[in-house]
């Protein structure tokens, strides 16, 4: 007995001897905010004006002034691996005063209405979320310098339809090239197109963006940042220049940023892209964006991919009997084909 007692003196304490509390933190009073940009694990968020600054569970809260406020936050440990992206609507606690050196905590990401995704390439299984909660995808393409790449426009259209976002094509530099060919290409799809030029009137762009959350995508050098600077005078986004030899722009924007438009709405500027992988998009998801075509394809044989080479595709039958316009079907099949072919990026 004495020997056993001597050994028990050196036993390690048993694990989980302290009962865990079932009380969890209550974030009912957390302030709501929008993520506007991300930099090395720090999130810049804008507080919802309706919540003011929210109650402060740390130091530095001022009780709220009813206006929007930009603060810096970090992701709370309880979120685990859950990602936070630009455009997310989040709930924050801690020091929400916005004072220099203050740091709040993001404790919850509210359900996303839309998610714009892309993969690095068509055979890349990893999806990357570009932005959340945008309702309009603005595809910016220059008519010259650099020349337009219709394949990328088609791929971005596919991504917009898959995400449930309304696409808008903005053709810049019309003083250097004609928009007629691209406008005719997009017309059968029912996609809205706006055309701009250097120093020209932007009223049509403002009308298309007003009271909406829009994300800009496109190659470097097409004029995204120039457009943002014209729409938001204090944005101060760096602009890139096109290499005279390669015909491509140089990346100047390194991260996405969401900016409030002075005439209502938000605009999200993103870094220039060279490819838009669509490995995450399925044909059945794409056809849902075209209700008139989807109704017809219900008569397709099982496994039909709705391409021009598919035998007995109901789209061909509908074109033959005059139910569908051939231009509409051809345009749909063009963007469908863009999912399986690369453009000259």
Secondary structure as UniProt FT lines:
FT   HELIX           2..8
FT   TURN            9..10
FT   TURN            15..16
FT   TURN            28..29
FT   STRAND          31..39
FT   TURN            40..41
FT   STRAND          42..47
FT   HELIX           49..51
FT   TURN            52..53
FT   STRAND          70..75
FT   HELIX           77..79
FT   TURN            80..81
FT   TURN            86..87
FT   STRAND          89..94
FT   TURN            100..101
FT   STRAND          104..109
FT   STRAND          115..119
FT   TURN            122..123
FT   STRAND          127..132
FT   STRAND          136..142
FT   HELIX           150..163
FT   STRAND          166..172
FT   TURN            174..176
FT   HELIX           180..187
FT   TURN            188..190
FT   STRAND          192..195
FT   TURN            198..199
FT   HELIX           203..209
FT   TURN            210..211
FT   STRAND          213..217
FT   TURN            220..221
FT   HELIX           224..231
FT   TURN            233..234
FT   TURN            244..246
FT   STRAND          257..260
FT   TURN            262..263
FT   STRAND          266..269
FT   TURN            279..280
FT   HELIX           283..287
FT   TURN            288..289
FT   HELIX           291..297
FT   TURN            298..299
FT   TURN            302..303
FT   TURN            308..309
FT   TURN            311..312
FT   HELIX           314..320
FT   TURN            321..322
FT   HELIX           326..337
FT   HELIX           338..340
//
